[in-house]
């Protein structure tokens, strides 16, 4: 077919085959001609494998198989032209303000010096736009020495690795960056961009320390960064202030964490990045929830979502955390239907390009909802997925997926598996309390209470009560009412299990007094029949009011019934999400990853993550097998 075309058409097809997307002006820049637009229109009219990408017929692409054939012919017939064509395309894209396309073509042309210059220019904007994974992919193509010789590239490379959770490699790059920056400073006067690098390195050090749980290191490096930055440089100061807040959260000082992290978000807003400030502020709601201040936490999420709607007509990835936090609060209040709707909104927001930890956090929240719905097996599946997706980050993992899974094992009577987890984590009833391990120690207490009497149950019950006493003291000292309510509930259940209902009513009464103002529900109801029994005894003893009767009534509300298989779940242990199915259909249509990302307006890394999840759910290893399996399951 190619050989049958007129020479001018054939030459146009070959030269423009290096382009992923085609427009008239771009084709003219690459071919040196002036008929690019009319040629594209003629190719479309003759149905020569060109696909319009917009209604105005300004942008097109070749069918990917046709493009591969053209590229093979170009490489065979005119190999000396390939680099020239890519250079021309790169120059055009750079002039048009499309640095991503400029970098891709410069890489294809082997113009590494130009690639390095472009990456230095694009790093600040791509970092702010959360496109560091794409930037890192380009930077990895550069010779290592070229990166090491550039202070800007060295610092950007280290930050990109941190954002991808690659902490060890990031630390090595940080050492390179520190040496390169110091050498540049010794060389004489430096540019404004170089003057900002020492503070950026210090902030990166704080990020690395916080991701490793090193609170003193985080505080030291964050304060150093703030000391290097002018008070008016609000945008640059924001990450360091936020990291200080996360360090206080990790240490269990939640009030100081809220104040300091809030100051970081205020700096982001004042620095001109309100969307990032809104997206990051879900942490403020989560801190309030951890303090047991559920009403204030809900107001935080709701107000920020209203503000986000005013600034952006469409949900952006950053609001996913707000929907997620509000979903869990609605779940705790007993509104499971609303929680499910909010989880769906969170997933849709994250599908547009959430951070690496988004999938992990979503699955943990979804698993908690499944527990409240009584579907423990499905909750286990979600938690197993969450564990596989976990990425180390500065956000303290105060409710680890593995600990949640161990709790479900206890609830399901799989005590050997829960015990193996305890041993793996090195937990003991004699441990001193620490906030970061509080959730794990509460899980250990649940296991100790569940052990049968014939297996040391009497001693384990006593151990559980001792551990719970120390945890209660720590939670009370830290003003963590949410934790204290759960601890008191477990103490009440422990006393009941030991046959002392009278002793159980004391901690239960205090738990009810603390919980009533914030209307905790599921924390009681999810304990099941033992808690229903205790609440009835509390009513009979005259120590409970309307709130307790509301809790008892919640036990009688039927949980959402399964109305049949999930529309995308036939034959699958875990269903495909709507986005995963959408991408699967585009794969079946022959689209490549970058084309899918462009069509759906999401990041390439997001597409790859969805494809990897889809492969896991379909139990396949490549595209052809995925399409075949999906066809077999009638998903396509």
C-alpha positions in Angstrom: 0.0 0.0 0.0 2.8 2.4 0.8 4.6 1.8 -2.5 1.4 2.6 -4.4 1.3 6.1 -3.0 2.6 9.1 -4.9 6.2 10.0 -4.0 5.2 13.2 -2.2 2.6 11.3 -0.1 5.0 8.5 0.7 7.7 10.9 1.7 5.3 12.8 4.0 4.2 9.6 5.6 7.7 8.4 6.3 9.0 11.7 7.6 6.0 12.3 9.9 6.0 8.8 11.3 8.3 10.0 14.1 5.5 12.0 15.5 3.0 10.6 18.1 0.5 13.4 17.3 0.4 15.4 14.1 -0.8 18.9 13.2 -0.3 20.9 10.1 2.3 23.3 11.5 4.2 20.5 13.3 4.4 18.5 10.1 5.6 21.5 8.2 8.4 22.0 10.8 9.5 18.4 10.5 9.2 18.0 6.7 10.3 21.5 5.7 7.1 21.8 3.6 4.1 24.0 3.7 1.2 21.6 3.0 1.0 19.7 6.3 -2.6 20.6 7.0 -4.0 19.9 3.6 -2.0 16.6 3.4 -3.5 15.4 6.7 -7.0 16.3 5.5 -6.3 14.4 2.3 -5.0 11.3 4.1 -8.1 11.3 6.3 -10.3 11.6 3.2 -8.6 8.7 1.6 -8.8 6.7 4.9 -5.1 6.2 5.1 -4.9 5.2 8.7 -5.0 8.7 10.2 -7.3 9.3 13.2 -8.5 12.8 14.1 -8.0 13.7 17.8 -10.4 16.6 18.0 -13.5 17.9 16.3 -11.7 20.8 14.6 -9.4 18.4 12.8 -6.3 20.2 14.1 -4.6 17.1 15.6 -4.3 13.6 14.3 -2.4 10.4 14.9 -1.6 7.4 12.8 -3.0 4.0 13.7 -0.3 2.5 15.9 0.3 -0.5 13.6 0.6 1.7 10.6 2.9 4.0 12.4 5.2 1.1 13.3 5.3 0.0 9.6 6.2 3.6 8.6 8.9 3.8 11.2 10.4 0.5 10.1 10.5 1.7 6.5 12.1 5.1 7.5 14.8 3.4 9.6 15.6 1.0 6.7 15.4 3.5 3.8 16.5 6.8 5.3 18.3 6.1 8.6 20.3 9.2 8.4 17.1 11.3 8.5 15.6 9.9 11.8 17.7 12.0 14.2 17.2 15.2 12.1 13.4 14.7 12.1 13.4 14.3 15.8 15.6 17.3 16.3 13.2 19.4 14.3 10.2 18.1 16.2 11.9 18.8 19.5 12.7 22.4 18.5 9.1 23.0 17.4 7.6 21.7 20.6 10.0 23.7 22.7 9.0 26.9 20.8 5.3 26.0 21.4 5.8 25.6 25.1 5.4 21.8 25.1 8.5 20.7 27.1 7.3 17.1 27.4 7.2 16.4 23.7 10.4 18.4 23.2 12.2 16.1 25.7 10.8 13.0 24.1 12.0 14.0 20.6 15.4 15.2 21.9 15.9 11.8 23.6 15.0 10.0 20.3 17.5 12.3 18.5 20.2 11.5 21.1 20.6 15.1 22.0 21.5 14.6 25.6 22.8 18.1 26.2 19.5 19.5 25.0 17.6 17.0 27.1 19.6 18.1 30.2 18.8 21.7 29.6 15.1 21.0 29.0 14.9 19.0 32.2 16.5 21.8 34.2 14.0 24.2 32.8 11.0 21.9 33.4 11.8 20.5 36.8 10.1 23.3 39.0 6.8 23.3 37.0 6.6 19.5 36.7 7.3 19.1 40.4 4.5 21.5 41.3 2.2 19.7 38.8 3.0 16.3 40.5 4.6 15.0 37.3 7.9 13.9 38.8 7.5 10.3 37.7 7.4 11.4 34.0 10.4 13.7 34.7 12.3 10.9 36.4 11.7 8.6 33.4 13.4 11.2 31.1 16.2 11.9 33.6 17.1 8.2 33.8 18.0 8.2 30.1 20.8 10.7 30.7 24.4 9.6 31.4 25.0 9.4 35.1 27.9 11.8 34.9 25.7 14.4 33.2 23.3 14.3 36.1 26.0 14.5 38.7 27.6 17.5 37.0 24.4 19.6 37.2 23.2 20.8 40.7 19.7 21.4 39.4 19.4 17.9 37.9 21.0 16.3 40.9 18.5 17.9 43.3 15.5 17.2 41.0 16.6 13.6 40.5 16.7 13.1 44.3 13.3 14.7 44.8 11.8 12.6 42.0 13.1 9.4 43.6 11.6 10.5 47.0 8.2 11.1 45.4 8.3 7.6 43.9 9.2 6.0 47.3 12.7 4.9 46.2 14.3 6.1 49.4 17.6 4.3 49.3 18.5 5.5 45.8 17.2 8.9 46.7 19.6 9.1 49.6 22.6 8.4 47.3 21.4 11.1 44.9 21.0 13.5 47.8 24.7 13.0 48.7 25.6 13.7 45.1 23.4 16.8 45.1 25.0 18.1 48.3 28.5 17.7 46.8 27.4 19.3 43.5 25.7 22.3 45.2 28.7 22.9 47.5 31.0 22.8 44.5 28.9 25.3 42.6 28.8 27.6 45.6 32.6 27.5 45.9 32.9 28.4 42.2 31.7 32.0 42.8 28.4 33.9 42.2 25.5 31.6 41.5 22.1 32.1 39.9 18.9 32.5 41.8 17.9 28.9 40.9 21.2 27.7 42.4 20.7 29.8 45.6 17.5 28.0 46.3 19.0 24.5 46.2 20.5 24.2 49.7 17.1 24.8 51.2 15.6 22.3 48.8 18.2 19.7 49.8 17.5 20.3 53.5 13.8 19.8 52.9 14.5 16.6 50.9 16.5 15.4 53.9 13.6 16.1 56.1 11.3 14.2 53.8 13.7 11.2 53.8 13.9 11.2 57.6 10.1 11.5 58.0 9.5 8.6 55.5 11.8 6.5 57.7 10.1 7.5 61.0 13.1 9.5 62.2 11.3 12.3 64.0 14.4 14.1 65.4 16.0 14.0 61.9 12.9 15.4 60.3 12.7 18.3 62.8 16.4 19.1 62.4 16.4 19.2 58.6 13.1 21.0 58.3 14.2 23.7 60.7 17.4 24.1 58.7 15.5 24.6 55.5 13.2 27.2 57.1 16.3 29.0 58.4 17.7 29.2 54.9 14.5 30.6 53.4 13.2 34.1 53.6 9.9 34.6 55.4 8.3 36.0 52.3 9.2 32.9 50.3 5.9 31.2 51.3 5.8 28.6 48.5 9.3 27.2 49.3 8.7 27.2 53.0 5.5 25.2 52.8 6.9 21.7 52.4 9.3 22.1 55.3 6.5 23.4 57.6 4.3 20.6 56.5 7.0 18.0 57.3 7.4 19.5 60.8 3.6 18.9 61.2 3.9 15.3 60.1 6.8 14.8 62.5 4.7 16.0 65.4 1.9 13.7 64.3 4.3 10.7 64.2 5.4 11.6 67.8 1.7 11.7 68.9 1.6 15.4 69.6 -1.6 15.9 67.5 -2.5 19.4 68.5 1.0 20.7 67.5 0.8 18.6 64.4 -2.4 20.3 63.4 -1.1 23.8 64.1 2.2 23.3 62.2 0.8 21.4 59.3 -1.9 24.0 58.9 0.8 26.7 58.8 2.4 24.8 55.9 -0.9 24.7 54.0 -1.4 28.4 54.7 2.0 29.0 53.1 1.0 27.0 50.0 -2.1 29.1 49.6 -0.2 32.4 50.2 2.4 31.2 47.7 -0.1 30.9 44.9 -0.9 27.1 45.0 -4.4 26.9 46.5 -5.2 23.5 44.8 -2.2 21.8 46.4 -3.1 23.4 49.7 -6.7 22.0 49.5 -5.5 18.6 48.5 -2.9 18.3 51.3 -5.3 19.6 53.9 -7.1 16.3 54.2 -4.4 15.6 56.8 -5.9 18.3 59.0 -9.2 16.4 59.0 -7.5 13.1 59.7 -5.6 14.6 62.7 -8.9 15.9 64.1 -10.5 12.5 63.6 -7.5 10.8 65.4 -8.2 13.2 68.3 -11.8 12.0 68.3 -13.1 15.4 67.2 -15.3 13.9 64.5 -17.6 16.9 64.0 -14.6 19.3 63.4 -13.0 16.7 61.1 -16.1 16.5 59.0 -16.4 20.3 58.8 -12.8 20.5 57.7 -13.4 18.0 54.8 -16.7 19.5 53.8 -15.5 23.1 53.8 -12.4 22.2 51.7 -14.5 20.3 49.2 -16.8 23.4 48.8 -13.7 25.5 48.2 -12.3 23.0 45.7 -15.6 23.1 43.8 -15.4 26.9 43.6 -11.8 26.8 42.2 -12.2 23.8 39.9 -15.3 22.7 38.1 -14.0 19.1 38.0 -12.7 17.1 40.8 -8.9 17.1 40.7 -6.7 14.3 42.2 -6.0 16.2 45.4 -9.6 16.1 46.6 -9.5 12.3 46.8 -8.1 12.5 50.3 -10.9 14.8 51.3 -13.6 12.4 50.0 -11.8 9.5 51.7 -11.6 11.2 55.1 -15.3 12.2 54.9 -16.3 8.7 53.8 -14.7 7.2 56.9 -16.4 9.7 59.1 -19.7 8.9 57.6 -19.0 5.2 58.0 -18.2 5.8 61.7 -21.5 7.7 62.1 -23.3 4.8 60.7 -24.2 6.2 57.2 -22.8 3.4 55.2 -24.6 4.3 51.9 -23.1 7.9 52.0 -19.7 6.4 52.8 -19.9 4.2 49.8 -20.8 7.1 47.5 -17.9 9.2 48.9 -15.5 6.3 48.3 -16.6 6.2 44.7 -15.9 9.9 44.4 -12.5 9.4 45.9 -11.6 6.7 43.5 -12.7 8.7 40.5 -10.6 11.7 41.7 -7.5 9.4 42.3 -8.0 7.9 38.8 -7.1 11.3 37.4 -3.6 11.0 38.8 -3.4 10.6 42.5 -0.1 10.2 44.4 1.5 6.8 44.8 0.0 6.2 48.2 -3.6 7.0 47.0 -4.4 3.4 46.0 -3.2 2.1 49.3 -5.2 4.6 51.3 -8.4 4.0 49.2 -8.3 0.2 49.8 -7.8 0.6 53.5 -10.8 2.9 53.7 -12.8 0.6 51.5 -11.9 -2.4 53.7 -13.1 -0.6 56.8 -16.4 0.0 55.1 -16.6 -3.7 54.1 -16.1 -4.6 57.8 -18.9 -2.4 58.8 -21.1 -4.0 56.1 -20.2 -7.4 57.5 -18.2 -8.6 54.5 -14.9 -9.6 56.2 -13.6 -11.8 53.4 -13.9 -9.0 50.9 -12.2 -6.7 53.3 -9.3 -9.1 53.6 -8.9 -9.0 49.8 -8.8 -5.2 49.8 -6.2 -5.2 52.6 -4.0 -7.7 50.8 -4.1 -5.4 47.8 -3.3 -2.4 50.0 -0.3 -4.0 51.4 1.1 -4.7 48.0 0.6 -1.1 47.0 2.1 0.5 50.1 4.8 3.0 49.5 7.0 4.6 52.2 6.2 8.3 52.5 6.3 11.0 55.1 2.6 10.4 56.0 2.6 8.4 59.3 1.1 4.9 58.8 -0.9 5.1 62.0 -3.4 2.4 60.9 -1.3 -0.2 59.0 -3.1 -2.5 56.5 -1.3 -5.5 58.0 -2.6 -4.7 61.5 -6.2 -4.3 60.1 -5.8 -7.7 58.4 -4.6 -9.2 61.7 -7.8 -7.8 63.4 -9.9 -9.6 60.8 -8.1 -12.8 61.3 -8.9 -12.5 65.0 -12.6 -11.8 64.2 -12.6 -14.8 61.9 -11.0 -17.1 64.4 -7.7 -17.4 62.4 -5.7 -16.9 65.5 -2.5 -18.7 64.3 -2.2 -16.3 61.4 -2.8 -13.3 63.7 -0.2 -14.7 66.1 2.4 -15.1 63.3 1.8 -11.4 62.5 2.4 -10.4 66.1 5.7 -12.4 66.2 6.8 -10.9 62.8 6.2 -7.4 64.2 8.0 -8.1 67.5 5.0 -7.1 69.6 4.7 -7.9 73.3 2.2 -7.1 76.0 5.1 -5.7 78.0 5.9 -3.0 75.4 5.9 0.6 76.4 3.2 2.5 74.4 4.2 4.6 71.4 1.7 6.5 69.2 3.0 5.1 65.9 2.5 1.5 67.2 -0.7 2.2 69.2 -2.9 0.6 66.5 -0.7 -2.5 66.4 -0.8 -2.8 70.2 -4.5 -2.6 70.2 -4.6 -5.4 67.7 -2.3 -7.4 69.9 -4.8 -6.8 72.8 -7.6 -8.1 70.6 -5.7 -11.3 69.9 -4.9 -11.8 73.6 -8.5 -11.4 74.5 -9.5 -14.0 71.8 -7.2 -16.7 72.9 -9.1 -19.8 74.4 -8.7 -20.5 78.1 -7.0 -23.7 77.4 -4.2 -21.9 75.6 -3.2 -19.6 78.4 -6.3 -17.4 78.0 -6.5 -16.4 81.6 -2.9 -15.1 81.6 -3.3 -13.5 78.2 -6.5 -11.7 79.4 -4.5 -10.3 82.3 -1.7 -9.3 79.9 -4.3 -7.6 77.7 -5.7 -5.6 80.5 -2.2 -4.5 81.6 -1.4 -3.4 78.1 -4.7 -1.6 77.7 -4.1 0.3 80.9 -0.8 1.7 79.7 -2.3 2.5 76.3 -5.2 4.4 78.0 -2.7 6.5 80.1 -0.7 7.4 76.9 -3.9 8.2 74.9 -5.2 10.4 77.7 -2.0 12.2 78.1 -1.9 12.8 74.3 -5.6 14.0 74.3 -6.4 11.3 71.7 -10.1 10.7 72.5 -10.7 8.5 69.5 -8.0 6.1 70.7 -9.2 6.3 74.3 -12.8 5.3 73.3 -11.5 2.1 71.6 -9.3 1.3 74.5 -12.1 1.6 77.0 -14.3 -0.5 74.8 -11.7 -3.3 74.8 -11.3 -3.0 78.6 -15.0 -3.4 79.0 -15.1 -6.5 76.7 -12.0 -7.9 78.5 -13.8 -7.7 81.9 -17.0 -9.2 80.4 -14.9 -12.1 78.9 -13.5 -12.7 82.4 -17.1 -13.0 83.7 -17.2 -9.6 85.5 -20.0 -7.6 84.0 -20.0 -5.2 86.9 -16.4 -4.3 86.2 -17.1 -4.0 82.5 -19.7 -1.3 83.0 -17.3 1.2 84.4 -15.0 1.5 81.3 -18.1 1.2 79.1 -19.8 4.1 80.8 -16.8 6.3 80.3 -16.4 5.3 76.7 -20.1 6.3 76.1 -19.6 9.6 77.8 -16.6 10.4 75.6 -18.2 9.1 72.4 -21.7 10.7 72.7 -20.8 14.3 71.9 -19.1 13.2 68.6 -21.7 10.5 67.9 -19.4 7.5 67.5 -21.3 4.5 66.2 -19.5 1.9 64.3 -16.7 1.7 66.9 -19.3 0.1 69.2 -21.5 -1.7 66.7 -18.7 -3.4 64.8 -17.8 -5.2 68.1 -20.9 -7.4 67.5 -22.9 -9.4 69.9 -20.6 -9.0 73.0 -21.1 -5.2 72.8 -24.8 -5.5 72.3 -25.0 -7.6 75.4 -23.0 -5.0 77.4 -25.1 -2.1 76.1 -28.3 -3.9 77.2 -26.8 -4.4 80.7 -25.9 -0.7 80.7 -29.5 0.3 80.0 -30.7 -2.2 82.6 -28.3 -0.7 85.2 -29.7 2.8 84.5 -26.3 4.3 83.4 -27.2 4.9 79.8 -29.4 7.4 78.0 -30.8 8.0 74.5 -27.4 7.7 72.9 -27.0 4.1 74.2 -30.5 3.2 72.9 -29.5 4.7 69.5 -26.5 2.4 69.5 -28.6 -0.6 70.4 -31.0 0.3 67.6 -28.1 0.3 65.1 -27.5 -3.4 65.7 -30.9 -4.1 64.3 -30.4 -2.0 61.1 -29.8 -4.6 58.3 -26.5 -4.3 56.6 -26.4 -3.6 52.8 -27.3 -6.8 51.1 -25.4 -8.0 48.1 -27.6 -7.5 45.1 -25.7 -9.9 42.8 -22.2 -9.9 41.4 -20.4 -6.6 40.7 -20.9 -5.7 37.1 -17.2 -6.1 36.4 -16.6 -9.0 38.9 -17.8 -12.1 37.1 -15.3 -14.9 37.8 -12.9 -12.5 39.6 -12.0 -12.5 43.3 -11.7 -8.7 43.1 -13.7 -6.6 40.6 -12.2 -4.3 38.0 -12.9 -0.7 38.7 -14.7 1.4 36.1 -11.4 3.1 35.2 -9.6 -0.3 34.9 -12.3 -1.5 32.6 -12.2 1.7 30.5 -8.4 1.3 30.0 -8.8 -2.4 29.2 -11.3 -1.5 26.5 -8.8 1.0 25.0 -6.1 -1.7 25.1 -8.4 -4.0 23.2 -8.9 -1.2 20.7 -5.1 -1.2 20.0 -4.1 2.0 21.8 -0.7 2.3 23.5 -0.2 3.5 27.0 0.7 7.1 26.1 -2.3 7.3 23.8 -4.6 6.1 26.6 -3.1 8.7 28.9 -3.7 11.4 26.4 -7.3 10.3 25.7 -8.2 10.1 29.4 -6.2 13.2 30.4 -4.3 11.2 33.1 -0.7 10.6 33.7 1.2 7.8 32.0 2.2 6.4 35.3 -1.4 6.3 36.4 -2.2 4.3 33.2 0.6 1.8 34.0 -0.6 1.4 37.6 -4.2 0.6 36.4 -2.8 -1.9 33.9 -0.7 -3.6 36.5 -3.7 -3.8 38.9 -5.8 -5.2 36.0 -3.2 -7.8 35.2 -3.2 -8.9 38.8 -6.9 -9.2 39.0 -7.1 -11.1 35.7 -4.1 -13.3 36.6 -2.3 -12.5 33.4 1.1 -11.1 32.4 0.6 -9.2 29.2 -1.9 -7.3 27.0 -2.9 -10.1 24.7 -3.7 -12.4 27.6 -5.6 -9.6 29.4 -7.8 -9.0 26.4 -8.4 -12.7 26.0 -9.2 -13.3 29.6 -11.6 -10.2 29.7 -13.3 -11.5 26.6 -13.7 -14.9 28.2 -15.3 -13.3 31.2 -17.6 -11.2 29.0 -16.1 -7.9 30.3 -15.5 -6.5 26.9 
